[in-house]
Each structure stands twice: as structure tokens, then as C-alpha cells.
Amino acid sequence: MKGLFTLVFAMCVCVVMAQNDINSVSGKVTDVDSGEPLPGVSVFVPELNRGTVTDLDGFYRLSNLPSRNITLQFSSIGFGTVVSKINPSTSATLDMRLEESTTTVDEVVVSAAYVMSKESSPISIEKISRNDILKAPAPSLMSAIARTPGVNEISMGPGISKPVVRGLSFSRVLSVYQGARFENQQWGADHGLGLTETGISGIELIKGPASIIYGSGAMAGVVNLIEDRNAPVGQVIGDVNLRGYSNSLGGRLDAGVRGTSEGGFNWSLRAATESHADYLDGNGNTVGNTRFNTQNIKAGVGLERKWGDTKIRYTYLQQNLGFIEDEEVDELITTRNDRSMQLPFQDVQDHFLNSETNIFLGEDKLKITLGYHWNFRQEIEDEIDEVDLGLNQRNFMYDIKYFKELKPNLEAIFGVQGFYLQNQNQEEAEEILIPDATKDDRSIYGLLNYSRNSWVFQGGIRYDYRNVVADASSEKFVEYGFVLPGAPESRKLSSSFDGMTASGGATFRPSDRWRFRLNLASGFRAPDLAELYANGPHPGTVRFEVGNADFIREQNFQTDLGVRYRTPDFSLAGEIFYNHVNNYIFFAPTDETVGDLTVWRFEQDNARLYGGEAFLEIHPSNHKWISGSTSYSQVIGKRRSDNSYLPYIPAFRWNHEVNFNFRNVGSLTNPYLSVLGSYIFDQNRPANLEEATPGYYLLGLNVGGTLRVGGQLIDTYVSGTNLMNVAYLDHMSLYRPFGIHQMGRNVALNLRINF
């Protein structure tokens, strides 16, 4: 491996020294109807994560561009997004005309390894922009993305949540942060994902197996947080965000600044802090110890050149998260605005250092991503100065991809990936749930992408190997009495998992009106440390958890079919899927007890999940001030052995939204109003030992616009959720068995000041 990195470094040096010319692209953006220039249009190059905006005369200019085909995305509020390809070494000018539109069907996505339009991708990918998050914020980032059809969340109060994609959750949904795989002990039911919205430009969600690209853990899909764009060349820009929540008396302050020199050196610095008190449910009752607070710092430096670009980033995240134990629900309630941490709570700290480098070699490209992650988790339950569960985790990852143009319409990607994890119990920890362990992942893969006329074909194959070594031989494990499954004399166990996966898909776009998409993909997931080796109490869950070292890896095969039809006045789309999962691992209680704790064992069985989503958007071409949408999503999960239902499967959901865009009024520009509703159906397909959950209806309202105050523009967003103050139980909430209702009426105010 050392020789590989030496070779990569030598290639980087040679390329940098060999390319000194500067390419640029410039042009003018106008309104297709009036021919008038359009100022403030975003012109973005997704391959480079950089861009600019048009000036008052509609002109733009991008420099330090490579001598190869690149993608330009033109977007502006109230206009349809346009995507175009250009080679700066042969064409230096690209003018563009935009058409008024209240919806955007197509835009660029990067999560499927290839940079392409969302409508052309055979993989189902949903985009959530930064503005979408600001218009309807939530205390947890996962709660914000869970509004997407086919996506839900498993939560433990507003501060602890993780995504569910088409019924699959926990370690089956992989998270990508700053281009790198992100793991922070999220295998635990009560362990949140922990990522925040600080410094991101949006989120891309892959719905379906993505193991070909990302490896183990992506058998359900991927949550990819897209980093904020670099500042335009020669500019220093920044913003301050202020947010408040009425229900939890929460507040968030987020500020950042970034700049890029004329020579291509770029930098960024951003910090955020957030604090919430206990929330009120729909009956006005305080739900004690649901308070939490976070602090986040991000910094980065990079360089943009014709040969490519490189960026190094560092992120620090500190979280203190209160949680509830069943027998102490009423005892945890304090004063309304109390924010001091009380027992029990989680103290989680993350340090994430990574680098991303793109090197252009003619029409080919080499992409190198490296990451190192420190995670420190403490669960404090009995005494404020005692650690019940304490885990330290260190991860190193690498992902090296070579993009090769075989023909003008045929591109290949060859890649190697690795992920090395070390888990260690803290010396001061009073309890032990899982042993010290190492996890070593290695993989090699290849992908092909063919695009011509109205067709796109993609396919790939991948080989993975994982070795896990559990070690309970140190004195602290012996004294504690921790025993590995099978009680080996050496007090060590080793498990290996390997196998092949493949995927293939196609998109057919015979016209602007029709789009057909079919994808067949195999995904996999090797069991996590808890599923293999757990043998102890888990603080905060009232469980004694027991793993099984004989588990084999999960393997699934999923078929996705999607159709979209669009006219100038409406669009109609549907997605259906069938997911065949072998060796599905799930958690179930037993009749056994250890002390006061119920024993929960991990079990393995074959399963199937199936369902889909339907979408209708109405955007009258003669009445562009109004638009609406509705979507329906459902998933059913069953064990194939006895046809019983799987646990943690979300209820069917019907969302609808009506949007009004108004003319400017005085100092208020781009005013809007949106009425939102969600009907969650009865979840009457519970798993064994689960209970059915009644349905409910939630009403929301978003209003906002841009205010000009003394020459300063302030983006203003007001969002109301659960306006009817419904007291309801979410089937996916870990507090549901306790009878604890979700958050009641909440109004959020967000102000963004750009400078």
C-alpha cells in the first residue's frame, strides 16, 4: 500500500508541473422570453465544486478550468435549471437562456460516482438543497431529510435520529461526509448519526443498494452531505444564520466565511452552536430530558488549478444528548427553560480530518479521497462523574478512483477502497457491551457508463473482503467477566467476510416528456461489532444485548423501476421496488433476564421488502405564481421463513403541498407561502412483540422572502410544524413503547445575512 501512495504522489507532482496554461469560460445569461439579462444566476461546475454568479448585466466568467469536458449548471430562483457540457480548451464562450419555472425537474448529482443530471441516472437519487433545509428546518438534520418520500427516521427524541431508506435502517444506510465514509458507532439503536447541516450546500439521497460504489453498509442507500461551494475567484464571502424554535426554546447560531484568491487558493471557516430545552408534546406536557446541545467547527484550505484541485478539511463536533429511561419518565421533568445536562445523557465528540484531490489527465481523471476520524462516546447514567459505557473509535479510509474515457460516449471507473477501524473501551468505563476490536475492509471495483442520444447504461462489479478481530484478553475484560461468544480460551475471535456484488441499470429519455429508469443491484452488509460480539448491558436502553459470532453477511438483490411523464403544466412519476434480502439481522427480546434487564438477542433470517413512491406535481404554465405537489410512499417488510412482519418498518405516508409565489412588495422580494400536510396511515403491520400504531395528520406552513434593511439583504424563513398541536406516536420512535408522544406545535424563525 505504501508503494501505491508513492506512485499516486509522483503522478500528482508530474501533472502539476506539466500544466500551467489557464482555461476560462465566459458568457451571458438571459431570459428566454424577454431577452433581458439575468443577474444573480448561479453558474456551478459540480466536478470542481466551484462556480460564480452573473453580474448585473448577466455576464459570468470561470477561470482555472481543466482541458476536458466539464458540466455547467445554471440555476436561479423562479427559473428552470439548465445543464450543459463544454470543453474550455476548445470553447471559451457559452451563452445561456433560462425559462421561467416554479419547479426544477433536472439538476446535477454527484453521488452515483459519475457527474450527470438526476434525470439521466439509472439510480434513484433525491436532492435536498440548503434552501429546502432553511425553509423547513428541524432540530435534527435527519428529521429534515425524512420528509423525502421513501425516507424516514428512527428517533430517540429530537436530538438523536438516524435515516431509514425504504424500510432499511441502522448500519444498512451509509453516510458520506466530505467525500468520505462516516462511522461514529451508529450501530446502536440509541446512537444518532450525529451529522449537522453546518457548512453543507445540500444532501443527495441514494434510494437503493449502492454497495458497488461505497461498499458495506450501503445496501439500503446512501446519505451524502455535499460540502458548501468554494467562493468565486477573487472574492471573500460569508453569512450569519440565526434560528429559534418555539417548542423546545431552541436556538442556533451558525456563521462562516470563505474566500478564493485570483491564484486559486481557497479557504473556509465556519462555526455553529445549538441548544434546546425539553420539548412539549401535543398535550402540552413536558417530555423530560429531551434537551441537547451541539458545537461544531469546520475549517478547510485548498488549491484550484487547471490540472485539478485539492482540499484539506477538518471538522470538530461536540454533542451532549439527554435521553429517557422507561422507569424515570416523570422524574426527568425540570423547569421549562432548564438546559443543564442531567442524568442520563450521552457525551459524543468527533474529530474528522480528510482530503479530496482531483487530477485531470486529458479526458481522464484521478480522484483521491483520504480520511481519518476520531470518535469518543460516553454514556453517563448513574453518577455525573462516572462513565457507564465508554468507547473510543479511530477510523482510517482511502478511496482512489481512476476515471478513464474509453470512447466519447463510454467511460470507465476503476477503484480501490479501504477502511480500517479500531474500537477500544475506555479504561474508566463501568460497563462493557462490546469488546475491543479491529475491522479491516479492502475492496476493488470497476464501473462502466455509456451515454448516447436518449440512452444511458451503467454497470459494475465489485469484490470486498473484511476481517474482524475481537479481543477481550486484557485485564479489564477478565475482571469485568466479559465473555466472547463460545468462550474461546484465548479470549480472542476472528471473523472474515468476502464476496462479489454487481449492478446494472438503464435510463431511456425518448423526449423531454418521458423518462424510464430500470436498475438491478446487489448490495451487502457485513455484521457490525454489536451483532457479532455484544454481551453486556447497554446503558439507556434497559437491555442486556447478546450477539452471535456465527452470523454471515447480509446480501440483497433489489429491482427498481421508475417512470416519469412531464408536460408544461404537470408531471407525474412513480417508483416501485422489490428487495430480496438474505441473512437479514434483526433485534428481538427474549424471556430471559440479567438482573433487572431484559435480554435482547440478535437473530438472522431471510426477508423481503417491497413498495414504492408516487409523485404528482402541478405547475400551470399560465399561472406560475402557484404550484402544488403530492406524493405517496409505502414499504412492507416480511420475514420469508414465516411471512411475519419485520420490526422498524414505517407507516404508509401521503404528503401534499401548495406553494404561492408573490410579486415583490416594497422592501420584501421573492415572497412565498407554502401549505404542507402529511397523513401518516395506521401502522397495523407490527412485528412480533411490536404494537400497532394509529395514524395521524400533521399540518405545516412555510412563509418567507428576502428583506432589504438599510442596504443589507436578510433572507427570512418562518416555518410551522404540527400546527394543530396533535398528540401522536411515531411508529419509528424508540420512545413509542413508553407511550411518549412526539413534539407538539413548533414555529421556527430563521434569518440569514449574507456579506
Beta strands, then each sheet from edge to edge (+ up, - down):
strand 1: 23-31
strand 2: 42-45
strand 3: 50-53
strand 4: 59-65
strand 5: 70-76
strand 6: 79-86
strand 7: 96-98
strand 8: 108-109
strand 9: 116-117
strand 10: 125-129
strand 11: 151-155
strand 12: 161-165
strand 13: 173-177
strand 14: 180-182
strand 15: 200-207
strand 16: 221-227
strand 17: 235-245
strand 18: 250-260
strand 19: 265-276
strand 20: 292-305
strand 21: 308-322
strand 22: 345-361
strand 23: 364-380
strand 24: 389-407
strand 25: 410-425
strand 26: 436-452
strand 27: 455-471
strand 28: 492-508
strand 29: 514-525
strand 30: 535-538
strand 31: 543-546
strand 32: 554-566
strand 33: 570-594
strand 34: 597-618
strand 35: 626-639
strand 36: 653-661
strand 37: 668-680
strand 38: 696-709
strand 39: 712-721
strand 40: 746-754
sheet 1: 4+ 1- 7-
sheet 2: 3+ 2- 5+ 6-
sheet 3: 8+ 9-
sheet 4: 10+ 15- 16+ 13+ 14-
sheet 5: 11+ 12-
sheet 6: 30+ 31- 34- 33+ 32- 29+ 28- 27+ 26- 25+ 24- 23+ 22- 21+ 20- 19+ 18- 17+ 40- 39+ 38- 37+ 36- 35+
end
